[in-house]
């Protein structure tokens, strides 16, 4: 289903893929206790914040997938290899440097930023593959 030249189903699937990659990294591959220690988050922090921010967690993958879909439309990006290439480029030229600002000017550890960078790189790469190869 295309609206305004964007395949909305592909964009939604790409957003789900980005979200799923995050789930795998932060919920399965990396032990939650290890992740909390790497982020310098305590159980008291988790108890104070709770799950209040979880409803917003899908906004970033949606914005990323639909933003990439729009860029792909404008640049006529098609095909699996082009989608992967463009996904990697967008990750390294926009998303990851924006994340690094938080590390450079913040107080968080480099290990947490590295893990988040891997998440963004994998998410953008898979989203690019989905968006550019979906017919």
N, C-alpha and C positions, 0 to 999 in steps of 0.2 A: 504494500500500500504506500503510494507516494503522495506526499502533500508538499507543495512548493518545491518539487524536485528532490525531496529527501525521502528515502525509504525509512519510514517510521518504525516498521517492524525490525529492520536491521539495526537501527539506532537503539531500540529498546533491548534487543538481544545483546548488543555491544555493551550497554549499560549494565545489564545483568552479569555479563562476563567479567567486567571490571570489578563489580561488587563481589562476585564469587572468588576472584583472584585474591582480593583483600581478605575474604573469609578464610581461604586456604592458608595464606601467609600468617595472619594474625590469630587465627582460631585453631589451626591444625598443625602447621609446620613449626611455628614458634610457640613454645609453651607460654600460656598467659602470664605466669609468674615471671618468666624471663623477660617477656615484653614489658611488663609493668616495671621491673627493675631497670631495664634499658631506657625507659621513658621517665624514670624517676617519679613514678606514680605509686602512691601507697594505697593500701586497702581503705584507709580513711578517706582518701581522695575519691575513690570509687564509690564509697558509701555516701559521701556528701553529694556528688554529682548524680550518682545512680544511673538510670537509663534515660534520663531527661533529654539527652542529645541524640539518642538513637533514631527517632523519627526523621531527623535531618540527614542521616547517613547516606541515603540514596540520592540526595541532591547532587553531590559531586560527580558520581558516575553518570547521571543523566546529563548534567551540563557538559561533561567531557565528551560523551558519545554524540550528543546532538551538535555540539560545537565542531567536533571532528567531521561529522556528516556534512555540515554546511561547508567547511573548508574543502572537503573532498569533492563536493558538488562544484564549487567555484574553480577548483584546480583540475577537474576531470580525472580524478584518481580512480583507476579501475584495475582490478586484478590483484591476486593474492600478494605477489612480491611487491607491487607498488604500495599496497595497503600497509604491509609490514614496514617498508622503508619510510613511508610518511608517518606512521605511528611512532617509530623510533625517533624520527626528526622532531616531531611535535613534542615528544616527551623531553628530549634533550635541549630543545631550543626554547621551551616555554615552561612546561609543568615542573620539571626537576629544578631548573634555576630558581623558579619562584619559591619552591620548597627550601632551597638552600639559603635564601634570604633569612628564613626563620632560624636557621642554625648559625649563620654568620652574626646576626644581630640579637640572637636569643641566648639562652643559657643551657639549652638541651644538649645531650651528648651526640657525638658524631655517629655512633652506632645506630641510634634511632633514626637519624636522618638518612643513613645509608639504607636501612631496611625500608623506609618509606619511599626512597628513590627507586629501589628495586620494584616495589609495588607499582609505582607510577609507570616505570618502563615496561613492565610486563602487561599492565592494563592497557596502556596506549598501543602497544604492539598487537595484542589480541584484538582490541577494538578496531584498529586499522585493518587488520586482516578480514574481520567480519564485514566491516562497512564497504571495503573496496571489492570484495569478491561476491557479495550477495547480489543476486540478480532479481 
